Amino acid sequence: MFSSFIVWYLFLAGVSSGAFIFIAILPVNESITNPSHIDHQRARVAAGYLAVAICAFAASIILLSDFGDPWITWRVVLTPFASLASFGACVVMVFVLVAAAVTVVMLIKPVVPRWAVWLSRLLGIPLAAATMVYAGLLLAGMLAIDVWHTWLLPVLFVVSSLSCGIAIILFMEAFVPGKDEEGRPPWWKTQFVLGLLEAAVLAAFIVDRFNFSATAHESIIMLLVGDYALGFWLGIVVLGLVVPVLLHILYPFARVYALGLAAAVSILIGGFFLRWCVVEIALYTPFILLS
């Protein structure tokens, strides 16, 4: 139904938007407005924003590539309110510009003005939230795809985006000098809670769609025991949910930063497979025309 570009777009847009929200509300943002800030704190913030900018830029390039025709891109820009797809595409493009501007400021300014931090929050957080919600709403609004037509899908995408956002921040922080010497990554507990919440929403989504209609039922069968069962059980359940939870449980007994890095990579893999499976199991519901 959709090209492989869309799966990568959904993944990268989710990662970048989720990461922006968390990195923007980090209390450490306040320290970079002070000349006496700690260098590794500034590096943490800059690394987070850099990850956001890279993922958001890649998502926008993939989206434009999927349009194929430059004229289509131009029409989308000129008519942002023509459809939900047009609005979402424009939101992503503006979000990319904001993320890029914030990243440049964080990288080149020795002391970031306090107003710049709050401006980035004021502009970026709503754009990031809209990017997260839009992807799920776009799919859920397609009436011909029963397995997508549920409010649980946008919720699932939002929770996954937040979880993947923390994961990319932790991944980038692994390469920042002066990180927590005890090995305990920031947002560790938040990531654990989001993982449990994502598992609950995913289970609710599967149960809700299983008996919704014959077409939705067939899609869920494809997911659980059919062509996409390996991606679901290994990619989503094992790598995306079980492994990170086990690493969180193991952490109190082995306080090493590598556990946070491993959990981050595992969650990112699971986030990609979640979107791939959701897109691939889509089946059209035939409409019966009554004369």
C-alpha positions as CSV (number, residue, x, y, z in Angstrom):
1,M,0.0,0.0,0.0
2,F,2.7,2.5,1.0
3,S,6.3,2.5,-0.1
4,S,9.1,1.6,2.2
5,F,9.8,5.4,2.4
6,I,6.8,5.9,4.5
7,V,7.9,3.4,7.2
8,W,11.3,5.1,7.5
9,Y,9.5,8.5,7.6
10,L,7.1,7.4,10.4
11,F,10.1,6.1,12.3
12,L,12.4,9.0,12.0
13,A,9.7,11.6,12.5
14,G,8.6,9.8,15.6
15,V,12.2,9.6,17.0
16,S,13.0,13.2,16.3
17,S,9.7,14.6,17.7
18,G,9.9,12.5,20.8
19,A,13.5,13.4,21.4
20,F,12.8,17.1,21.0
21,I,10.1,17.1,23.6
22,F,12.4,15.5,26.2
23,I,15.5,17.4,25.4
24,A,13.6,20.7,25.4
25,I,12.2,20.1,28.9
26,L,15.5,18.9,30.4
27,P,16.4,21.1,33.4
28,V,20.0,21.2,32.1
29,N,18.8,23.6,29.4
30,E,18.9,26.3,32.1
31,S,22.5,25.6,32.8
32,I,23.6,26.5,29.3
33,T,22.3,30.0,29.8
34,N,24.8,30.6,32.5
35,P,28.4,31.5,31.8
36,S,29.5,29.1,34.6
37,H,27.8,26.1,33.0
38,I,29.4,22.7,33.1
39,D,30.9,21.6,29.8
40,H,29.5,18.1,29.8
41,Q,26.0,19.4,30.5
42,R,26.2,21.6,27.4
43,A,27.5,18.6,25.4
44,R,24.5,16.5,26.5
45,V,22.0,19.2,25.3
46,A,23.9,19.7,22.0
47,A,24.1,16.0,21.4
48,G,20.4,15.6,21.9
49,Y,19.4,18.5,19.6
50,L,21.9,17.2,17.0
51,A,20.1,13.8,17.1
52,V,16.8,15.6,16.7
53,A,18.0,17.7,13.7
54,I,19.6,14.7,11.9
55,C,16.4,12.5,12.3
56,A,14.0,15.3,11.4
57,F,16.1,16.3,8.3
58,A,16.2,12.6,7.2
59,A,12.5,12.3,7.7
60,S,11.8,15.4,5.6
61,I,14.0,14.2,2.8
62,I,12.3,10.8,2.8
63,L,8.9,12.4,2.7
64,L,9.9,14.7,-0.2
65,S,11.3,11.7,-2.0
66,D,8.1,9.8,-1.6
67,F,6.2,12.7,-3.3
68,G,8.4,12.1,-6.3
69,D,7.2,15.1,-8.3
70,P,8.6,18.5,-7.1
71,W,5.2,20.1,-8.2
72,I,3.4,18.0,-5.6
73,T,5.8,19.3,-2.9
74,W,5.2,22.8,-4.0
75,R,1.4,22.3,-3.9
76,V,1.6,20.9,-0.4
77,V,3.5,24.0,0.8
78,L,1.0,26.3,-0.8
79,T,-2.1,24.5,0.5
80,P,-1.2,23.3,4.0
81,F,-4.8,23.0,5.1
82,A,-6.1,21.2,2.1
83,S,-5.9,17.8,3.8
84,L,-4.4,16.2,6.9
85,A,-1.6,14.8,4.9
86,S,-0.7,18.3,3.6
87,F,-0.9,19.8,7.0
88,G,1.3,17.1,8.5
89,A,3.9,17.5,5.8
90,C,4.1,21.2,6.4
91,V,4.4,20.7,10.1
92,V,7.3,18.4,9.6
93,M,9.1,20.9,7.3
94,V,8.7,23.7,9.8
95,F,9.8,21.4,12.6
96,V,12.9,20.6,10.7
97,L,13.7,24.3,10.3
98,V,13.2,24.9,14.1
99,A,15.2,21.8,15.1
100,A,18.1,22.9,12.7
101,A,18.1,26.4,14.0
102,V,18.2,25.3,17.7
103,T,21.0,22.8,17.0
104,V,23.1,25.5,15.3
105,V,22.6,27.9,18.2
106,M,23.5,25.2,20.7
107,L,26.6,24.2,18.8
108,I,28.1,27.6,18.1
109,K,27.0,29.9,21.0
110,P,29.3,29.8,24.0
111,V,26.4,31.0,26.2
112,V,22.8,30.5,24.9
113,P,20.4,33.4,25.8
114,R,17.6,32.3,28.1
115,W,15.1,33.8,25.7
116,A,16.4,31.5,23.0
117,V,15.9,28.4,25.2
118,W,12.3,29.4,25.9
119,L,11.6,30.3,22.3
120,S,12.8,26.9,21.2
121,R,10.4,25.4,23.7
122,L,7.5,27.6,22.6
123,L,7.9,26.8,18.9
124,G,9.4,23.3,19.0
125,I,7.3,21.4,21.5
126,P,3.9,22.1,19.8
127,L,5.5,21.2,16.4
128,A,7.0,18.0,17.8
129,A,3.7,17.1,19.5
130,A,1.8,17.7,16.2
131,T,4.3,15.6,14.3
132,M,3.8,12.7,16.7
133,V,0.0,12.8,16.7
134,Y,-0.3,13.5,12.9
135,A,1.2,10.2,11.8
136,G,-1.2,8.1,13.8
137,L,-4.2,10.3,12.9
138,L,-3.4,10.0,9.2
139,L,-3.5,6.2,9.3
140,A,-6.4,6.0,11.7
141,G,-8.5,8.3,9.4
142,M,-8.3,5.9,6.5
143,L,-11.8,4.3,6.7
144,A,-11.0,1.6,4.2
145,I,-8.3,0.1,6.5
146,D,-10.1,-1.5,9.4
147,V,-7.0,-2.4,11.4
148,W,-5.9,1.2,11.4
149,H,-9.3,2.8,12.1
150,T,-9.0,3.1,15.9
151,W,-8.0,5.9,18.3
152,L,-5.5,3.4,19.8
153,L,-3.2,3.7,16.8
154,P,-2.3,7.4,17.4
155,V,-1.9,6.7,21.1
156,L,0.4,3.8,20.3
157,F,2.5,6.0,17.9
158,V,2.8,8.8,20.5
159,V,3.9,6.5,23.3
160,S,6.4,4.8,20.9
161,S,7.7,8.1,19.7
162,L,8.4,9.3,23.3
163,S,10.1,6.0,24.1
164,C,12.2,6.2,21.0
165,G,13.0,9.8,21.7
166,I,14.5,9.0,25.0
167,A,16.3,6.1,23.4
168,I,18.1,8.3,20.8
169,I,19.0,10.8,23.5
170,L,20.6,8.0,25.6
171,F,22.3,6.7,22.6
172,M,23.9,10.1,21.8
173,E,24.8,10.6,25.4
174,A,26.9,7.4,25.3
175,F,29.5,9.4,23.3
176,V,29.5,12.5,25.5
177,P,32.5,12.9,27.8
178,G,31.8,13.4,31.4
179,K,28.5,11.4,31.6
180,D,27.3,10.0,34.8
181,E,30.2,8.0,36.3
182,E,27.8,5.6,38.1
183,G,26.5,4.6,34.7
184,R,22.9,5.6,35.4
185,P,21.6,7.3,32.2
186,P,19.1,10.2,32.6
187,W,15.4,9.4,32.0
188,W,16.1,5.7,32.9
189,K,12.9,5.4,35.0
190,T,10.8,7.3,32.5
191,Q,11.9,5.0,29.7
192,F,11.0,2.0,31.8
193,V,7.5,3.3,32.4
194,L,7.0,4.2,28.7
195,G,8.0,0.7,27.8
196,L,5.4,-0.8,30.0
197,L,2.8,1.7,28.7
198,E,3.6,0.9,25.1
199,A,3.2,-2.8,25.8
200,A,-0.2,-2.2,27.3
201,V,-1.4,0.0,24.4
202,L,-0.1,-2.5,21.9
203,A,-2.0,-5.3,23.6
204,A,-5.1,-3.2,23.7
205,F,-4.7,-2.4,20.0
206,I,-4.4,-6.1,19.1
207,V,-7.4,-7.2,21.2
208,D,-9.5,-4.3,19.9
209,R,-8.8,-5.1,16.2
210,F,-9.0,-8.9,16.5
211,N,-12.8,-9.0,16.5
212,F,-13.6,-5.6,14.9
213,S,-14.2,-7.0,11.4
214,A,-13.1,-9.9,9.2
215,T,-10.5,-7.8,7.5
216,A,-9.1,-6.4,10.7
217,H,-9.0,-10.0,12.1
218,E,-7.0,-11.2,9.1
219,S,-4.6,-8.3,9.6
220,I,-4.0,-9.3,13.2
221,I,-3.6,-12.9,12.2
222,M,-0.9,-11.8,9.7
223,L,0.8,-10.0,12.6
224,L,0.7,-12.7,15.2
225,V,1.2,-16.0,13.2
226,G,1.4,-14.9,9.5
227,D,4.0,-13.3,7.2
228,Y,4.9,-10.6,9.8
229,A,5.0,-12.7,12.9
230,L,8.8,-12.7,13.0
231,G,8.9,-8.9,12.8
232,F,6.3,-8.7,15.5
233,W,7.6,-11.3,18.0
234,L,11.3,-10.7,17.5
235,G,11.4,-7.1,16.5
236,I,8.6,-5.5,18.6
237,V,8.0,-7.9,21.5
238,V,11.5,-9.2,22.2
239,L,13.8,-6.4,21.1
240,G,11.4,-3.5,21.6
241,L,9.8,-4.4,24.9
242,V,11.2,-7.5,26.7
243,V,14.9,-6.8,26.4
244,P,14.7,-3.2,27.6
245,V,12.6,-4.3,30.6
246,L,15.0,-7.0,31.5
247,L,17.9,-4.5,31.2
248,H,16.1,-2.1,33.5
249,I,15.6,-4.9,36.0
250,L,19.2,-6.0,35.7
251,Y,20.6,-2.4,36.2
252,P,20.5,-2.3,40.1
253,F,22.8,-5.3,40.1
254,A,25.2,-4.1,37.4
255,R,25.4,-0.3,37.3
256,V,27.1,0.2,33.9
257,Y,26.2,2.7,31.2
258,A,26.4,-0.1,28.6
259,L,23.0,-1.3,29.8
260,G,21.4,2.0,29.0
261,L,23.0,2.0,25.6
262,A,21.9,-1.5,24.9
263,A,18.3,-0.7,26.0
264,A,18.3,2.4,23.7
265,V,19.4,0.5,20.6
266,S,16.9,-2.3,21.4
267,I,14.0,0.2,21.7
268,L,14.9,2.0,18.5
269,I,14.9,-1.4,16.6
270,G,11.5,-2.2,18.2
271,G,10.2,1.2,17.2
272,F,11.1,0.7,13.6
273,F,9.5,-2.8,13.5
274,L,6.4,-1.4,15.1
275,R,5.8,1.0,12.3
276,W,6.8,-1.5,9.6
277,C,4.4,-4.2,10.9
278,V,1.5,-1.7,11.3
279,V,2.0,-0.5,7.7
280,E,2.4,-3.9,6.1
281,I,-0.6,-5.6,7.7
282,A,-3.0,-3.2,6.2
283,L,-5.8,-4.8,4.2
284,Y,-8.6,-2.9,2.3
285,T,-12.1,-3.5,3.5
286,P,-14.4,-3.9,0.5
287,F,-17.3,-1.5,0.3
288,I,-20.7,-2.8,-0.6
289,L,-22.6,-0.4,-2.8
290,L,-26.4,-0.7,-2.4
291,S,-28.4,0.3,-5.5
